[in-house]
Amino acid sequence: MLKELSKSIREFKAASIKAPVFVSLEVVLECMIPFVIARLVNEIKAGCGMEVIVKYGLALLVMAGLSLACGAAAGSFAATASSGFARNLRKDMYYQIQNYSFENIDKFSTSSLVTRLTTDITNVQQAYMMIVRIAIRCPLMLIFALAMAFIMGGKMAVIFALVVPVLGVGLFLVAKSVMPLFRKGFKMYDNLNSSIQENVKGMRVVKSFVREDYEKQKFGRAAEDVCAQFTKAERILAFNNPLMQFCLYTVMVFVLSFGSYTIITTKGLALDVGQFSALLTYNFQILSSLMMLSMVFVMITMANESAQRIVEVLREESTMKSPENPVREVKDGSIDFDGVSFKYSAKAHKMALADIDLHIRSGETIGIIGGTGSSKSSLIQLISRLYDATEGTVKVGGVDVRDYDLEALRNQVSVVLQKNVLFSGTIKENLRWGNKEATEEELAEACMLAQADEFIRQFPEGYDTYIEQGGANVSGGQKQRLCIARALLKKPKILILDDSTSAVDTKTDAMIRQAFRTYIPETTKIIIAQRVASVQDADRIIVMDGGRIQALGSHEELLEKSSIYREVYTSQNRGGDSDEE
């Protein structure tokens, strides 16, 4: 795990090294100041002159200034190192996710990936800052302060050897108790984030069903669970302070009592006033460093769960990669399925697709129809290699899709998925996802083919109209047509519409299909639809049922030989086309 995380430090290695160096200097200076003060107290007691006091005062002033400067430098370098580390880590995770196949993405929920990119990285960032600064400072302070306590106090410092183990064991037990509670709490936090995301995305549904109160109650329960879990952990963690205070005051009482007794009885020979004051200071330094060390331990424990979740994303290898010597040119739009079977997971018992043998000629228009769950979308996702066939081969242009360069293949197989997505930005910017070099004439041409040009020009800003996140300010039909236009700009050899005209009226749907036949006859067109009217003029129609091809033929042929097709056609045309209602 540490190996994967350390790769993201990169250009911030220098800052990560400088921070501990300056922390070490700060600790040395802080431990030397009580020693110098003790010497000054003894000199004053001995009746020294003002010049001695001034000399010691200047020395203390310089040491305090240097300690302050080292502390500031350490803080600055620690902040730079941790922020840079978090930036690189977030970038590495994001780039890794971009390379994921659909199979990889299916392993992680969207809310989980968002939480890992935000909350988890923040936790790791804070832990890293504490590691390069506090986690270095505390052990050093403990060691130097103990050494100086024995140098200054002699036998009196034995009290530290007794108290430190007690405090250390106590803090360890506290930290150990809260570890599982924090781990459980973070999982609850993930669930809470998932609930929030779900509610925000489905806000229109919530309001339409008047379920605001229910969602409030559901969120309230989840928030209370998180609060209760973290409160329980914090209550246990709160024992740190009284334990620290107990040990601190125990040492102070001992040092004050026996120290005073020793000074009086030995007249300053065994222990002098300066040494006595230094012991009190080292007492505070030793015990506070242990306290801080325990907090670091808890913070690292909290961040450990986050670090593991981050590493899961970084270690996840894409199941889909280009071969070593890929084919970079797609010859034509022909498609061949040879004995293809497919399942989404190796653990799945049932195939989503089974025994698919299908041969599509370049330039042919193919319709696909079938009930919900008949694996229509699964079939077309194999063509652009969004998934790989479990058995058999899928060929495009006579070449196995696994032999193509992924980018080259997907540039020639344009898919308008069932869930259309538009991104924040202008219509032009969204369209140029299909071709970033597209001219305004090419944009207009693609939009005219998709029957989108007319409504775009009705907007006050035209093609410069800003699209809100997710396309919230355009209708479902407008969104679909923009997505079709975006796909056409790639000028693909194969165009796949996965139920991408479901939100447009039958007239517009027919106009889109007519434009395809007229202007892109060489492009292979595959249209998945729920209504027969959208596919009945296709060259051939595939009827899917239970992950298999139930029938294949023209509209007229299927009316004769396919009971499923005939039933769908009859039900949709009984008393007129229901889609026109």
KENU-530397 format. One record per residue (C-alpha): chain; x negated, y, z. Coordinates in Angstrom, 2 decimals. Each point is the difference from the previous one (the first is absolute). Example, Ala and Ser with C-alpha at 12.3 -4.5 7.8 and 13.67 -1.06 7.14 Angstrom:
// KENU-530397
('A', (-12.30, -4.50, 7.80))
('A', (-1.37, 3.44, -0.66))
This chain:
// KENU-530397
('A', (0.00, 0.00, 0.00))
('A', (-2.72, 2.47, 0.96))
('A', (-1.80, -0.70, -3.26))
('A', (3.04, 0.98, -2.08))
('A', (0.66, 3.13, 2.05))
('A', (-3.64, 1.14, -0.01))
('A', (0.04, 0.14, -3.82))
('A', (2.25, 3.06, 0.25))
('A', (-2.52, 2.04, 2.02))
('A', (-2.20, 0.60, -3.08))
('A', (-1.13, 3.67, -0.23))
('A', (0.85, 0.55, 3.67))
('A', (-2.70, -2.35, 1.31))
('A', (-2.27, 2.94, 0.82))
('A', (2.71, 1.72, 2.08))
('A', (0.75, -3.33, 1.71))
('A', (-3.68, -0.28, 1.05))
('A', (-0.48, 3.65, 0.96))
('A', (2.98, -0.03, 2.39))
('A', (-1.48, -2.70, 2.33))
('A', (-3.44, 1.66, -0.17))
('A', (1.36, 3.34, 1.21))
('A', (2.17, -1.79, 2.58))
('A', (-3.12, -1.70, 1.37))
('A', (-1.80, 3.34, 0.30))
('A', (3.07, 1.48, 1.72))
('A', (0.08, -2.86, 2.54))
('A', (-3.72, 0.32, 0.79))
('A', (0.37, 3.73, 0.58))
('A', (3.12, -0.45, 2.16))
('A', (-1.81, -2.56, 2.16))
('A', (-3.07, 2.24, 0.34))
('A', (1.96, 3.07, 1.14))
('A', (0.92, -1.45, 3.47))
('A', (-3.64, -1.05, 0.42))
('A', (-1.23, 3.54, -0.68))
('A', (2.72, 1.46, 2.26))
('A', (-1.15, -2.34, 2.80))
('A', (-3.57, 1.23, -0.44))
('A', (1.25, 3.60, 0.10))
('A', (1.98, -0.62, 3.22))
('A', (-3.04, -1.54, 1.64))
('A', (-2.17, 2.94, -1.12))
('A', (2.50, 2.51, 1.41))
('A', (0.12, -1.98, 3.26))
('A', (-3.79, 0.13, 0.14))
('A', (0.15, 3.83, -0.33))
('A', (-1.15, 0.50, -3.59))
('A', (-0.24, 3.42, -1.60))
('A', (2.31, 1.59, -2.57))
('A', (-2.34, -0.83, -2.88))
('A', (0.47, -3.74, 0.70))
('A', (3.78, 0.42, 0.11))
('A', (-0.08, 1.96, -3.30))
('A', (-2.19, -2.68, -1.62))
('A', (2.36, -2.79, 1.04))
('A', (3.02, 2.14, -0.97))
('A', (-1.35, 0.58, -3.49))
('A', (-0.81, -3.68, -0.36))
('A', (3.55, -0.94, 1.04))
('A', (1.44, 2.61, -2.36))
('A', (-2.02, -1.38, -2.94))
('A', (0.94, -3.59, 0.88))
('A', (3.71, 0.89, 0.32))
('A', (-0.13, 1.86, -3.33))
('A', (-1.73, -2.90, -1.74))
('A', (2.48, -2.47, 1.53))
('A', (2.90, 2.14, -1.22))
('A', (-1.53, 0.27, -3.49))
('A', (-0.63, -3.75, -0.17))
('A', (3.57, -0.69, 1.15))
('A', (1.42, 2.36, -2.63))
('A', (-2.19, -1.53, -2.73))
('A', (1.00, -3.52, 1.09))
('A', (3.68, 0.97, -0.08))
('A', (-0.35, 1.56, -3.45))
('A', (-1.83, -3.00, -1.47))
('A', (2.43, -2.44, 1.64))
('A', (2.98, 1.89, -1.46))
('A', (-1.63, 0.10, -3.45))
('A', (-0.89, -3.70, 0.12))
('A', (3.43, -1.16, 1.21))
('A', (1.98, 2.22, -2.39))
('A', (-2.18, -1.01, -2.94))
('A', (0.23, -3.65, 0.96))
('A', (3.80, 0.25, 0.16))
('A', (0.10, 1.77, -3.38))
('A', (-2.11, -2.68, -1.67))
('A', (1.94, -2.78, 1.70))
('A', (3.32, 1.46, -1.15))
('A', (-1.38, 0.40, -3.54))
('A', (-1.37, -3.58, -0.07))
('A', (3.34, -1.39, 1.20))
('A', (1.96, 2.03, -2.54))
('A', (-2.25, -1.06, -2.88))
('A', (0.24, -3.62, 1.13))
('A', (3.81, 0.19, 0.05))
('A', (-0.04, 1.45, -3.54))
('A', (-1.78, -3.15, -1.19))
('A', (2.54, -2.32, 1.62))
('A', (2.21, -2.22, -2.08))
('A', (3.70, -0.29, 0.77))
('A', (-0.80, -3.22, 1.83))
('A', (-2.38, 1.88, 2.30))
('A', (2.47, 2.83, 0.60))
('A', (2.70, -2.52, 0.90))
('A', (-2.15, -1.09, 2.96))
('A', (0.22, 3.47, 1.60))
('A', (3.10, 2.07, 0.57))
('A', (-0.05, 3.62, -1.19))
('A', (0.42, 1.33, 3.54))
('A', (-2.88, -2.18, 1.19))
('A', (-2.34, 1.33, -2.68))
('A', (0.99, 3.60, 0.81))
('A', (-0.60, -0.61, 3.73))
('A', (-3.40, -1.53, -0.73))
('A', (-0.98, 2.98, -2.15))
('A', (1.06, 2.52, 2.66))
('A', (0.41, -1.07, 3.64))
('A', (-2.46, -2.90, -0.09))
('A', (-2.74, 2.06, -1.65))
('A', (0.57, 2.81, 2.53))
('A', (-0.48, -2.50, 2.85))
('A', (-3.20, -1.31, -1.55))
('A', (-1.23, 3.56, -0.62))
('A', (0.47, 0.93, 3.68))
('A', (-1.68, -3.21, 1.13))
('A', (-2.95, 0.66, -2.33))
('A', (-0.43, 3.53, 1.35))
('A', (-0.05, -1.41, 3.53))
('A', (-2.48, -2.72, -1.00))
('A', (-2.57, 2.40, -1.52))
('A', (0.32, 2.41, 2.91))
('A', (1.70, -1.13, 3.24))
('A', (-0.93, -3.69, -0.32))
('A', (-3.65, 1.05, -0.29))
('A', (0.17, 2.69, 2.65))
('A', (1.59, -2.11, 2.76))
('A', (-2.50, -2.92, 0.16))
('A', (-2.93, 2.43, -0.30))
('A', (1.41, 2.24, 2.71))
('A', (0.57, -3.05, 2.22))
('A', (-3.56, -1.25, -0.46))
('A', (-1.77, 3.37, 0.34))
('A', (2.16, 1.14, 2.92))
('A', (-0.58, -3.28, 1.87))
('A', (-3.74, 0.21, -0.61))
('A', (-0.11, 3.60, 1.23))
('A', (2.17, -0.86, 3.02))
('A', (-2.51, -2.67, 1.08))
('A', (-2.89, 2.38, -0.65))
('A', (1.57, 2.77, 2.04))
('A', (1.86, -1.94, 2.66))
('A', (-2.00, -3.15, 0.51))
('A', (1.92, -2.42, 2.24))
('A', (3.01, 2.32, 0.03))
('A', (0.63, -0.87, -3.66))
('A', (0.77, -3.62, 0.96))
('A', (3.63, 1.12, 0.47))
('A', (0.23, 0.40, -3.78))
('A', (-1.10, -3.61, -0.50))
('A', (2.97, -1.03, 2.16))
('A', (2.67, 2.38, -1.33))
('A', (-0.79, -0.12, -3.74))
('A', (0.76, -3.75, -0.35))
('A', (3.28, 0.45, 1.90))
('A', (1.05, 2.88, -2.26))
('A', (-1.23, -1.82, -3.12))
('A', (1.97, -3.18, 0.80))
('A', (3.11, 2.02, 0.89))
('A', (-0.12, 1.99, -3.23))
('A', (-0.61, -3.17, -2.02))
('A', (3.06, -1.69, 1.52))
('A', (2.14, 3.07, -0.74))
('A', (-1.22, 0.16, -3.60))
('A', (0.52, -3.74, -0.46))
('A', (3.58, 0.28, 1.28))
('A', (0.99, 2.76, -2.43))
('A', (-1.54, -1.59, -3.12))
('A', (2.90, -2.36, -0.84))
('A', (2.51, 2.71, 0.87))
('A', (-1.54, 2.43, -2.47))
('A', (-0.17, -2.69, -2.70))
('A', (3.71, -0.76, 0.46))
('A', (0.74, 3.73, 0.08))
('A', (-1.67, 0.59, -3.37))
('A', (2.11, -2.74, -1.59))
('A', (3.12, 1.70, 1.41))
('A', (-1.30, 3.27, -1.40))
('A', (-0.26, -1.61, -3.46))
('A', (3.60, -1.16, 0.24))
('A', (1.06, 3.48, 1.05))
('A', (-1.75, 1.54, -3.01))
('A', (1.64, -2.54, -2.26))
('A', (3.41, 0.89, 1.41))
('A', (-0.62, 3.72, -0.53))
('A', (-1.13, -0.52, -3.58))
('A', (2.99, -2.21, -0.77))
('A', (2.41, 2.55, 1.47))
('A', (-1.48, 2.98, -1.84))
('A', (-0.07, -1.82, -3.35))
('A', (3.58, -1.18, 0.47))
('A', (1.33, 3.26, 1.42))
('A', (2.61, 0.38, -2.74))
('A', (1.38, -3.47, 0.78))
('A', (-0.01, 0.74, 3.74))
('A', (2.00, 3.18, -0.53))
('A', (2.39, -1.53, -2.52))
('A', (0.91, -2.74, 2.50))
('A', (0.00, 2.45, 2.95))
('A', (-2.56, -2.10, 1.89))
('A', (-2.02, 2.85, 1.48))
('A', (0.96, -0.90, 3.57))
('A', (-0.91, -3.65, -0.52))
('A', (-3.39, 0.94, -1.48))
('A', (-0.62, 2.41, 2.89))
('A', (0.73, -2.76, 2.49))
('A', (-2.22, -2.46, -1.88))
('A', (-2.85, 2.52, -0.11))
('A', (0.56, 0.87, 3.66))
('A', (-0.31, -3.65, 1.03))
('A', (-3.19, -0.46, -2.03))
('A', (-1.48, 3.22, 1.40))
('A', (0.91, -1.05, 3.56))
('A', (-1.71, -3.37, -0.52))
('A', (-3.18, 1.73, -1.19))
('A', (0.19, 2.49, 2.88))
('A', (0.53, -2.76, 2.58))
('A', (-2.92, -2.03, -1.35))
('A', (-2.46, 2.89, -0.02))
('A', (1.27, 1.25, 3.38))
('A', (-0.69, -3.41, 1.49))
('A', (-3.53, 0.09, -1.40))
('A', (-0.61, 3.57, 1.16))
('A', (1.22, -0.83, 3.53))
('A', (-2.63, -2.72, 0.28))
('A', (-2.57, 2.31, -1.54))
('A', (0.85, 2.62, 2.60))
('A', (-1.74, -2.17, 2.64))
('A', (-3.29, 1.14, -1.53))
('A', (0.19, 3.40, 1.66))
('A', (0.78, -1.06, 3.61))
('A', (-2.64, -2.74, -0.25))
('A', (-2.50, 2.55, -1.23))
('A', (0.98, 2.44, 2.76))
('A', (-0.30, -2.72, 2.66))
('A', (-3.52, -0.92, -1.08))
('A', (-0.99, 3.66, -0.37))
('A', (1.15, 0.98, 3.47))
('A', (-1.42, -3.20, 1.53))
('A', (-3.44, 0.91, -1.32))
('A', (0.41, 3.64, 1.00))
('A', (0.98, -0.96, 3.56))
('A', (-2.95, -2.37, 0.22))
('A', (-2.49, 2.49, -1.44))
('A', (1.33, 2.88, 2.11))
('A', (0.06, -2.04, 3.21))
('A', (-3.22, -1.96, -0.24))
('A', (-1.75, 2.67, -2.04))
('A', (0.67, 2.63, 2.65))
('A', (-1.00, -2.45, 2.73))
('A', (-3.24, -0.83, -1.83))
('A', (-0.88, 3.69, -0.57))
('A', (0.59, 0.84, 3.66))
('A', (-1.74, -3.04, 1.49))
('A', (-3.04, 0.07, -2.28))
('A', (-0.12, 3.80, -0.24))
('A', (-0.01, -0.19, -3.77))
('A', (-2.84, -2.48, -0.31))
('A', (2.03, -2.97, -1.25))
('A', (2.65, 2.08, -1.80))
('A', (-0.07, 3.73, -0.60))
('A', (2.87, 2.42, -0.74))
('A', (-0.93, 0.22, -3.70))
('A', (0.00, -3.77, -0.43))
('A', (3.29, -0.14, 1.90))
('A', (1.70, 2.45, -2.40))
('A', (-1.41, -1.89, -3.01))
('A', (1.44, -3.27, 1.30))
('A', (3.48, 1.55, 0.14))
('A', (-0.35, 1.17, -3.61))
('A', (-1.29, -3.39, -1.21))
('A', (2.89, -1.65, 1.86))
('A', (2.48, 1.94, -2.10))
('A', (-1.94, -0.64, -3.23))
('A', (-0.22, -3.76, 0.58))
('A', (3.62, -0.54, 0.90))
('A', (1.41, 2.37, -2.64))
('A', (-2.08, -1.75, -2.68))
('A', (1.53, -3.31, 1.09))
('A', (3.44, 1.55, -0.16))
('A', (-0.61, 1.33, -3.50))
('A', (-1.48, -3.34, -1.04))
('A', (3.24, -1.71, 1.03))
('A', (2.01, 2.47, -2.09))
('A', (-2.27, -0.69, -2.97))
('A', (0.54, -3.71, 0.54))
('A', (3.77, 0.45, -0.03))
('A', (-0.12, 2.25, -3.07))
('A', (-2.12, -2.51, -1.89))
('A', (2.41, -2.74, 1.03))
('A', (2.90, 2.04, -1.34))
('A', (-1.87, 0.69, -3.23))
('A', (-1.04, -3.64, -0.42))
('A', (3.50, -1.01, -1.08))
('A', (0.06, 2.89, -2.47))
('A', (-3.45, -0.94, -1.30))
('A', (1.10, -3.58, -0.65))
('A', (3.04, 1.22, -1.94))
('A', (-2.20, 2.31, -2.07))
('A', (-2.49, -2.77, -0.76))
('A', (2.87, -2.25, -1.14))
('A', (0.72, 2.53, -2.75))
('A', (-3.69, 0.41, -0.90))
('A', (-0.62, -3.75, -0.12))
('A', (3.07, -0.76, -2.09))
('A', (-1.25, -0.90, -3.46))
('A', (2.19, 0.63, -2.99))
('A', (1.38, -3.25, -1.36))
('A', (-0.14, 1.50, -3.46))
('A', (-3.30, 0.99, -1.60))
('A', (-1.26, 0.48, -3.54))
('A', (-2.27, -2.83, -1.28))
('A', (-3.73, 0.55, -0.50))
('A', (0.26, 0.42, -3.79))
('A', (3.56, 1.19, -0.51))
('A', (1.92, 0.51, -3.22))
('A', (0.63, 3.73, -0.34))
('A', (2.27, 0.16, -3.01))
('A', (3.56, -1.32, -0.26))
('A', (0.49, -1.14, -3.62))
('A', (3.80, 0.17, -0.13))
('A', (3.14, -0.23, 2.14))
('A', (0.57, -3.75, -0.27))
('A', (0.70, -1.82, 3.28))
('A', (-0.29, -3.73, 0.76))
('A', (1.02, -1.86, 3.15))
('A', (-1.38, -3.55, -0.06))
('A', (1.25, -2.25, 2.79))
('A', (0.10, 2.88, 2.51))
('A', (1.06, -0.45, 3.61))
('A', (-0.43, 2.63, 2.68))
('A', (0.49, 0.55, 3.74))
('A', (-0.77, 3.14, 1.98))
('A', (-1.83, -1.74, 2.81))
('A', (-2.09, -3.15, 0.21))
('A', (2.09, -0.90, 3.08))
('A', (3.29, 0.29, -1.90))
('A', (1.82, -3.29, -0.50))
('A', (2.02, 1.07, -3.04))
('A', (-1.23, 1.39, -3.31))
('A', (1.40, 3.39, -0.98))
('A', (-0.51, -1.04, -3.64))
('A', (-0.14, -3.57, -1.27))
('A', (-0.89, -1.57, -3.38))
('A', (0.11, 3.17, -2.08))
('A', (-0.78, -0.49, -3.68))
('A', (0.63, 3.16, -1.94))
('A', (-1.46, 1.52, -3.16))
('A', (0.69, 3.62, -0.96))
('A', (-1.10, 1.49, -3.34))
('A', (-1.67, 3.40, -0.18))
('A', (2.54, 2.78, -0.57))
('A', (2.93, -2.16, 1.12))
('A', (2.69, 1.38, 2.32))
('A', (0.80, -2.43, 2.80))
('A', (2.84, 0.34, 2.47))
('A', (-0.04, -1.78, 3.37))
('A', (3.16, -0.52, 1.99))
('A', (0.82, -2.00, 3.10))
('A', (1.45, 0.17, 3.45))
('A', (-1.68, 1.50, 3.05))
('A', (-2.88, -2.22, 1.09))
('A', (-0.40, -1.67, -3.38))
('A', (-3.67, 1.21, -0.14))
('A', (0.37, 2.36, -2.97))
('A', (-2.47, 2.47, 1.51))
('A', (-2.38, -2.80, 0.97))
('A', (-0.20, -1.04, -3.64))
('A', (-1.05, 3.38, -1.37))
('A', (-2.45, 0.70, 2.85))
('A', (-2.19, -2.82, -1.29))
('A', (-0.39, 1.73, -3.39))
('A', (-1.80, 3.07, 1.36))
('A', (-1.75, -2.25, 2.54))
('A', (1.52, 1.58, 3.05))
('A', (-0.02, -3.61, 1.19))
('A', (-1.81, -3.07, -1.38))
('A', (1.85, -3.12, -1.09))
('A', (-0.28, -2.86, 2.49))
('A', (0.06, -2.56, -2.82))
('A', (-0.31, 0.33, -3.77))
('A', (-1.22, 2.99, -2.03))
('A', (1.40, 3.35, -1.08))
('A', (-1.44, 1.42, -3.22))
('A', (0.25, 3.50, -1.46))
('A', (-1.23, 0.49, -3.55))
('A', (-1.07, -3.67, -0.02))
('A', (-2.38, 0.48, 2.97))
('A', (0.49, -1.23, 3.57))
('A', (0.84, 3.04, 2.15))
('A', (-2.67, -1.12, 2.51))
('A', (-2.65, 0.55, -2.69))
('A', (0.89, 3.67, -0.51))
('A', (-1.44, 3.02, 1.76))
('A', (2.82, 0.95, 2.38))
('A', (-0.01, 3.67, -0.98))
('A', (0.00, -0.79, -3.73))
('A', (2.87, -2.49, 0.39))
('A', (2.20, 2.30, 2.11))
('A', (-0.58, 2.92, -2.34))
('A', (1.52, -2.10, -2.79))
('A', (2.77, -1.60, 2.10))
('A', (2.07, 2.87, 1.31))
('A', (2.51, -0.92, 2.72))
('A', (2.82, 2.14, 1.31))
('A', (0.68, -1.79, 3.26))
('A', (3.37, -0.43, 1.64))
('A', (-0.92, 2.43, 2.78))
('A', (-0.82, 3.16, -1.94))
('A', (-2.40, 2.36, 1.78))
('A', (-0.75, 3.63, -0.79))
('A', (-2.71, 1.88, 1.85))
('A', (-0.14, 3.52, 1.40))
('A', (-0.95, 2.38, -2.80))
('A', (1.39, 1.42, -3.24))
('A', (1.76, -2.05, -2.66))
('A', (-3.08, 0.47, -2.20))
('A', (-2.29, -1.38, 2.72))
('A', (2.25, -3.02, 0.50))
('A', (0.21, -0.72, -3.72))
('A', (-3.78, 0.23, -0.40))
('A', (-0.38, -3.03, 2.25))
('A', (0.65, -1.82, -3.28))
('A', (-2.66, 1.98, -1.88))
('A', (-1.95, 2.71, 1.78))
('A', (-1.09, 1.48, -3.36))
('A', (3.53, 0.18, -1.47))
('A', (0.88, 3.23, -1.80))
('A', (3.26, 1.83, 0.60))
('A', (1.25, -1.28, -3.37))
('A', (-0.71, -3.60, 1.06))
('A', (1.77, 0.60, 3.31))
('A', (3.06, 1.35, -1.80))
('A', (-0.03, -2.91, -2.50))
('A', (-0.09, -2.63, 2.76))
('A', (2.78, 1.79, 1.88))
('A', (2.16, 0.15, -3.11))
('A', (-0.39, -3.75, -0.47))
('A', (0.98, -0.51, 3.65))
('A', (2.92, 2.45, -0.34))
('A', (-1.55, 2.22, 2.65))
('A', (-0.93, 3.08, -2.03))
('A', (3.51, 1.46, 0.05))
('A', (0.46, 0.11, 3.78))
('A', (-3.63, 1.11, 0.56))
('A', (0.52, 3.09, -2.18))
('A', (3.13, 0.86, 2.03))
('A', (-2.19, 0.54, 3.07))
('A', (-1.08, 3.67, 0.44))
('A', (-3.67, -1.04, 0.05))
('A', (0.36, -2.69, -2.68))
('A', (-2.96, -2.39, -0.02))
('A', (-1.60, 2.02, 2.82))
('A', (2.89, -0.85, 2.36))
('A', (-1.34, -1.24, 3.33))
('A', (1.00, -3.53, 0.98))
('A', (0.41, -0.55, 3.73))
('A', (-1.52, -3.05, 1.68))
('A', (1.65, -3.15, -1.32))
('A', (1.97, 2.01, -2.59))
('A', (2.51, 1.18, 2.60))
('A', (1.11, 3.00, -2.11))
('A', (0.94, -2.01, -3.12))
('A', (2.76, -2.58, -0.46))
('A', (-0.60, -3.75, -0.25))
('A', (0.64, 0.03, -3.76))
('A', (-2.33, 2.97, -0.56))
('A', (-2.68, -1.70, 2.06))
('A', (0.29, -3.18, -2.10))
('A', (-0.28, 1.91, -3.27))
('A', (-3.08, 1.90, 1.21))
('A', (-1.61, -3.31, 0.98))
('A', (0.78, -1.46, -3.44))
('A', (-1.54, 3.07, -1.67))
('A', (-3.08, -0.37, 2.21))
('A', (-0.38, -3.62, -1.09))
('A', (0.40, 0.90, -3.70))
('A', (-2.87, 2.50, 0.21))
('A', (-2.39, -2.93, 0.48))
('A', (0.97, -1.06, -3.56))
('A', (0.01, -3.64, 1.08))
('A', (0.19, -3.11, -2.12))
('A', (2.50, -1.44, 2.50))
('A', (2.69, 2.06, 1.75))
('A', (1.89, -1.60, 2.89))
('A', (3.10, 1.57, 1.54))
('A', (0.92, -1.72, 3.25))
('A', (3.62, 1.04, 0.47))
('A', (-1.23, 3.52, -0.71))
('A', (3.19, 1.31, -1.58))
('A', (2.44, -1.16, 2.69))
('A', (0.66, 3.58, 1.14))
('A', (0.70, 1.46, -3.47))
('A', (3.32, -0.15, -1.82))
('A', (0.56, -2.52, -2.80))
('A', (-0.17, 2.70, -2.70))
('A', (-3.44, 1.23, 1.14))
('A', (-1.13, -3.60, 0.41))
('A', (0.97, -0.73, -3.61))
('A', (-1.79, 3.14, -1.23))
('A', (-3.20, -1.05, 1.80))
('A', (0.11, -3.46, -1.62))
('A', (0.70, 1.53, -3.43))
('A', (-3.00, 2.33, 0.40))
('A', (-2.19, -2.98, 0.86))
('A', (1.10, -1.90, -3.13))
('A', (-0.54, 3.02, -2.23))
('A', (-3.23, 1.53, 1.30))
('A', (-1.98, -2.85, 1.60))
('A', (0.88, -3.09, -2.08))
('A', (-3.50, -1.51, 0.38))
('A', (0.21, 0.06, 3.81))
('A', (1.26, -3.14, 1.70))
('A', (2.93, 1.02, 2.18))
('A', (1.28, -2.03, 2.95))
('A', (3.17, 1.30, 1.65))
('A', (1.26, -1.44, 3.29))
('A', (3.58, 1.02, 0.66))
('A', (3.07, -0.85, 2.05))
('A', (2.48, 0.95, -2.71))
('A', (0.27, -1.89, -3.26))
('A', (0.51, 3.23, -1.99))
('A', (-3.62, 0.95, 0.71))
('A', (-1.43, -3.15, -1.62))
('A', (2.57, -1.31, -2.49))
('A', (-1.69, 1.66, -3.00))
('A', (-3.42, -1.50, 0.90))
('A', (-1.66, -2.44, -2.41))
('A', (0.23, -2.71, 2.65))
('A', (1.40, -0.16, 3.50))
('A', (-1.35, -2.10, 2.86))
('A', (2.47, -1.25, 2.59))
('A', (-1.72, -0.63, 3.35))
('A', (1.42, -2.20, 2.75))
('A', (-1.79, -1.27, 3.09))
('A', (-3.46, 0.90, -1.29))
('A', (0.48, -1.87, -3.29))
('A', (0.96, 0.96, -3.54))
('A', (3.57, -1.26, -0.27))
('A', (0.52, 1.11, -3.58))
('A', (-1.70, 1.97, -2.78))
('A', (1.50, 1.46, -3.18))
('A', (1.85, 2.90, -1.55))
('A', (3.17, 1.50, 1.45))
('A', (2.24, -2.07, -2.28))
('A', (-1.93, -3.23, 0.63))
('A', (0.16, 0.42, 3.76))
('A', (3.73, 0.66, -0.04))
('A', (0.35, -3.44, -1.52))
('A', (-2.53, -2.09, 1.94))
('A', (-0.58, 1.74, 3.38))
('A', (2.80, -0.19, 2.56))
('A', (-1.85, 2.43, 2.31))
('A', (-0.38, 2.64, -2.73))
('A', (3.57, -0.45, -1.17))
('A', (1.32, 0.38, 3.54))
('A', (-2.01, 3.20, 0.61))
('A', (1.07, 1.45, -3.36))
('A', (3.66, -0.83, 0.59))
('A', (0.04, 1.44, 3.53))
('A', (-1.62, 3.27, -1.12))
('A', (2.28, 0.47, -3.00))
('A', (3.29, -1.05, 1.55))
('A', (2.31, 2.99, -0.43))
('A', (-2.78, 2.08, -1.51))
('A', (-3.62, 0.60, 0.89))
('A', (-0.14, 0.41, 3.77))
('A', (-3.17, 2.02, -0.26))
('A', (1.86, 2.80, -1.64))
('A', (2.32, 0.48, 2.95))
